[in-house]
Amino acid sequence: MINYLYVLPIRSVNRVVRVTIIESKELVKTYDTGSVRVEALKGVDLNISKGEMVAIMGPSGCGKTTLLNCLSGLDDVTSGKVFVEGKDITELGDNEKTVYRAHHMGFIFQFYNLLPVLTAVENVELPLLVSGIRPAEARKKAEKALDMVGLKGWEEHRPAELSGGQRQRTTIARALVNDPKIVFADEPTGDLDTETSNEVMDVMCRLNRENGQTFLIVTHDPKVGERAHRIIKMDSGLIKVDENNPAACSARPPDDEDAKRTEDAKPGKRPRPKMKKR
């Protein structure tokens, strides 16, 4: 008997094996009100690898949010297929989709969607309680999630007592509390100032690196796109550009203040004197 020995090239040892976690095939979404028919998605093919942070960008009305909603099962597709971890979610019923999302997905929205009468920890633990997790276990996981996003000590504060950045970090904690494999974010920094947006993106990038969770982010902000592994640009319901970003999840892009500090730190450069307040 002849034994065949297959030897892989040495260069393949360090090759990164990408595992597809989300895939769409010829995805079409049409909104038909009877008098108006709008083709929001026109046959979108897309593959997202496990652990990627992907920014979906483009002008208003180009189909970004519709794509996000179809990939997550929040919206039904007109035709085509969506596979998440190999499962065809277009074949699932509404209840099945709800259960699947509750166990495998997390969501971050622009306007927080926090219940104003509940504290931060109560808002974060709510999805777990709805899923049937015991209250004591849900509270423990919610506190851990808040600690993960830097909100330890703010558990008992209501949304009105939190800053915009703290409220968005609370929504991130809520999205991560069920330890999802995929996080969908729709304009997560759209209602925040530049400094707070940077802080929120720092948190999301850190969690992506440390936990290996997949992030799909719809955004208009180029600085958010600069932090992603891939940038997908859409227009008129189609993907026009799909490019890798070598600077993925690196340190935040420098702002004007960072540039000033860098200039002041050059050898032989005397630091600018600070003006005293009168």
C-alpha positions as CSV (number, residue, x, y, z in Angstrom):
1,M,0.0,0.0,0.0
2,I,1.3,3.4,-0.9
3,N,1.0,6.2,1.6
4,Y,0.8,9.6,0.1
5,L,2.2,12.5,2.2
6,Y,0.8,15.9,1.4
7,V,3.1,18.7,2.5
8,L,1.6,22.2,2.8
9,P,3.9,25.1,1.7
10,I,5.6,26.7,4.7
11,R,4.1,30.1,3.9
12,S,0.6,28.7,4.6
13,V,1.4,28.1,8.3
14,N,1.0,31.7,9.1
15,R,-1.9,32.3,6.7
16,V,-5.0,33.7,8.4
17,V,-8.0,31.5,7.9
18,R,-11.1,33.6,7.5
19,V,-14.4,32.1,8.6
20,T,-17.6,33.6,7.1
21,I,-20.1,34.5,9.8
22,I,-22.6,36.5,7.6
23,E,-23.3,36.0,4.0
24,S,-25.9,37.5,1.7
25,K,-26.7,36.2,-1.8
26,E,-28.5,38.4,-4.4
27,L,-30.3,40.3,-1.6
28,V,-33.2,42.3,-2.8
29,K,-35.5,44.5,-0.6
30,T,-38.4,46.4,-2.2
31,Y,-40.8,48.7,-0.3
32,D,-44.2,48.8,-2.0
33,T,-46.8,51.1,-0.6
34,G,-49.2,50.5,-3.5
35,S,-48.6,54.0,-5.0
36,V,-44.8,54.0,-4.5
37,R,-42.3,51.3,-5.1
38,V,-38.8,51.7,-3.9
39,E,-35.9,49.2,-4.5
40,A,-33.8,49.7,-1.4
41,L,-31.5,46.8,-2.1
42,K,-30.8,45.6,-5.6
43,G,-29.1,42.2,-5.4
44,V,-26.4,42.6,-2.8
45,D,-23.8,39.9,-2.4
46,L,-21.7,40.2,0.8
47,N,-19.4,38.1,3.0
48,I,-18.5,39.2,6.5
49,S,-15.7,37.2,8.3
50,K,-15.8,36.3,12.0
51,G,-14.1,39.0,14.1
52,E,-14.2,41.7,11.5
53,M,-15.2,45.3,12.2
54,V,-17.0,46.5,9.1
55,A,-18.1,50.1,8.4
56,I,-21.0,50.5,5.9
57,M,-21.1,54.0,4.5
58,G,-22.8,56.1,1.9
59,P,-25.3,58.9,1.4
60,S,-28.7,59.0,3.1
61,G,-31.2,56.7,1.4
62,C,-28.5,54.5,-0.2
63,G,-29.7,51.3,1.6
64,K,-27.2,51.2,4.5
65,T,-29.7,50.7,7.3
66,T,-31.9,48.5,5.2
67,L,-28.9,46.2,4.6
68,L,-28.2,46.1,8.3
69,N,-31.8,45.3,9.1
70,C,-32.0,42.5,6.5
71,L,-28.7,40.9,7.6
72,S,-29.9,40.9,11.2
73,G,-33.4,39.6,10.4
74,L,-35.1,42.8,11.7
75,D,-36.6,43.2,8.3
76,D,-37.9,40.6,5.8
77,V,-36.2,40.3,2.4
78,T,-38.0,40.5,-0.9
79,S,-35.8,37.9,-2.4
80,G,-32.3,36.4,-1.9
81,K,-30.7,34.7,1.0
82,V,-29.0,35.7,4.3
83,F,-26.9,33.1,6.1
84,V,-25.7,33.8,9.7
85,E,-23.3,31.1,11.0
86,G,-24.5,28.9,8.1
87,K,-28.1,29.3,9.1
88,D,-30.5,30.6,6.5
89,I,-32.4,33.2,8.6
90,T,-34.7,34.1,5.7
91,E,-36.4,30.7,6.2
92,L,-37.1,31.4,9.9
93,G,-40.4,32.6,11.3
94,D,-40.8,35.8,13.3
95,N,-40.6,34.1,16.6
96,E,-37.6,32.0,15.6
97,K,-35.8,35.1,14.4
98,T,-36.5,36.9,17.7
99,V,-35.1,34.0,19.7
100,Y,-32.1,33.7,17.4
101,R,-31.3,37.4,17.7
102,A,-31.7,37.3,21.5
103,H,-29.0,34.6,21.8
104,H,-26.6,35.5,19.0
105,M,-26.8,39.2,18.2
106,G,-26.5,42.6,19.9
107,F,-27.8,46.0,18.7
108,I,-26.6,49.5,19.2
109,F,-28.7,52.4,18.0
110,Q,-28.1,56.1,17.5
111,F,-30.7,57.3,20.0
112,Y,-29.9,54.8,22.8
113,N,-33.5,53.4,23.3
114,L,-33.0,53.3,27.0
115,L,-36.0,53.2,29.3
116,P,-35.9,56.4,31.3
117,V,-37.5,54.9,34.4
118,L,-34.9,52.2,34.7
119,T,-31.3,52.5,36.0
120,A,-28.3,51.7,33.8
121,V,-28.0,48.2,35.3
122,E,-31.8,47.6,34.9
123,N,-31.7,48.6,31.3
124,V,-28.7,46.3,30.6
125,E,-30.2,43.3,32.3
126,L,-33.7,43.7,30.7
127,P,-32.9,41.6,27.6
128,L,-31.7,38.7,29.8
129,L,-34.8,38.8,32.0
130,V,-37.0,38.7,28.9
131,S,-35.0,35.7,27.7
132,G,-35.8,33.9,30.9
133,I,-32.4,34.3,32.7
134,R,-32.8,34.2,36.5
135,P,-32.7,37.7,38.1
136,A,-29.6,37.1,40.2
137,E,-27.7,35.8,37.2
138,A,-29.0,38.6,34.9
139,R,-27.9,41.3,37.4
140,K,-24.4,39.8,37.7
141,K,-24.0,39.7,33.9
142,A,-25.3,43.3,33.6
143,E,-22.9,44.6,36.2
144,K,-20.0,42.8,34.4
145,A,-21.0,44.3,31.0
146,L,-21.2,47.9,32.5
147,D,-17.7,47.3,34.0
148,M,-16.5,46.2,30.6
149,V,-17.4,49.6,29.1
150,G,-16.0,51.7,32.0
151,L,-19.3,52.3,33.9
152,K,-18.5,50.6,37.1
153,G,-20.1,52.8,39.9
154,W,-22.8,54.2,37.6
155,E,-25.1,51.1,37.8
156,E,-27.8,52.9,39.8
157,H,-28.0,56.0,37.7
158,R,-30.9,56.6,35.4
159,P,-30.4,57.7,31.7
160,A,-31.2,61.4,32.6
161,E,-28.3,61.3,35.1
162,L,-25.8,60.1,32.5
163,S,-23.9,62.0,29.8
164,G,-24.4,61.2,26.1
165,G,-21.3,59.1,26.0
166,Q,-22.3,57.2,29.2
167,R,-25.7,56.6,27.7
168,Q,-24.2,55.2,24.5
169,R,-21.8,53.0,26.5
170,T,-24.8,51.7,28.4
171,T,-26.4,50.7,25.1
172,I,-23.1,49.0,24.2
173,A,-23.2,47.1,27.5
174,R,-26.8,46.1,26.8
175,A,-25.8,44.9,23.3
176,L,-22.9,42.8,24.8
177,V,-24.6,41.4,27.9
178,N,-25.8,38.2,26.1
179,D,-22.2,37.7,24.8
180,P,-23.3,37.9,21.1
181,K,-21.1,36.8,18.3
182,I,-22.3,39.7,16.1
183,V,-23.0,43.4,17.0
184,F,-25.1,45.5,14.7
185,A,-24.6,49.3,15.2
186,D,-26.7,51.9,13.4
187,E,-25.1,55.4,13.6
188,P,-23.7,54.7,17.1
189,T,-21.9,58.0,17.2
190,G,-24.4,60.0,15.2
191,D,-25.7,62.0,18.2
192,L,-22.3,62.5,19.9
193,D,-19.7,65.2,19.8
194,T,-16.2,64.4,18.4
195,E,-14.5,63.6,21.8
196,T,-17.4,61.4,23.0
197,S,-17.5,59.6,19.6
198,N,-13.8,58.8,19.9
199,E,-14.4,57.4,23.4
200,V,-17.3,55.2,22.2
201,M,-15.2,53.9,19.2
202,D,-12.3,53.2,21.6
203,V,-14.6,51.0,23.6
204,M,-15.9,49.2,20.5
205,C,-12.5,48.6,19.1
206,R,-11.1,47.3,22.4
207,L,-14.1,44.9,22.7
208,N,-13.6,43.8,19.1
209,R,-9.9,43.0,19.7
210,E,-10.3,41.4,23.1
211,N,-13.5,39.4,22.5
212,G,-13.3,38.7,18.8
213,Q,-16.9,39.8,18.2
214,T,-18.0,40.8,14.8
215,F,-19.1,44.5,14.4
216,L,-21.2,45.9,11.5
217,I,-21.4,49.6,11.8
218,V,-23.6,51.9,9.7
219,T,-22.1,55.4,9.8
220,H,-21.8,58.7,8.0
221,D,-18.6,59.6,9.9
222,P,-15.4,59.1,8.0
223,K,-13.5,58.9,11.3
224,V,-15.6,56.0,12.4
225,G,-14.9,54.3,9.1
226,E,-11.1,54.8,9.6
227,R,-11.3,52.6,12.6
228,A,-12.9,49.6,10.8
229,H,-11.1,46.6,9.2
230,R,-13.2,47.1,6.0
231,I,-15.1,50.0,4.5
232,I,-18.1,49.2,2.4
233,K,-19.5,52.1,0.4
234,M,-23.1,51.9,-0.9
235,D,-25.1,54.0,-3.4
236,S,-28.6,53.4,-4.8
237,G,-29.0,50.0,-3.1
238,L,-25.7,48.6,-4.4
239,I,-22.2,48.1,-3.0
240,K,-19.9,50.3,-5.0
241,V,-16.7,49.9,-3.0
242,D,-15.5,47.2,-0.7
243,E,-12.0,47.8,0.6
244,N,-9.7,46.7,3.4
245,N,-8.3,49.2,5.8
246,P,-4.7,48.6,7.0
247,A,-5.1,51.0,9.9
248,A,-8.0,48.9,11.4
249,C,-8.9,49.6,15.0
250,S,-5.7,51.5,15.5
251,A,-5.3,54.4,17.9
252,R,-7.9,57.1,17.2
253,P,-7.2,59.4,14.3
254,P,-5.4,62.5,15.6
255,D,-7.5,65.6,16.1
256,D,-6.3,69.2,16.1
257,E,-5.3,69.1,19.8
258,D,-3.3,65.9,19.2
259,A,-1.4,67.7,16.4
260,K,-0.6,70.6,18.6
261,R,0.7,68.3,21.4
262,T,2.8,66.4,18.8
263,E,4.3,69.7,17.5
264,D,5.1,70.9,21.0
265,A,6.8,67.6,21.8
266,K,9.4,67.9,19.0
267,P,13.0,68.1,20.2
268,G,14.1,71.7,20.7
269,K,10.5,72.9,20.7
270,R,9.5,74.8,23.7
271,P,6.1,73.9,24.9
272,R,3.4,76.5,24.6
273,P,2.7,78.3,27.9
274,K,-0.7,77.7,29.3
275,M,-2.9,80.8,29.7
276,K,-4.0,81.4,33.2
277,K,-7.7,82.1,33.7
278,R,-8.4,85.5,35.2
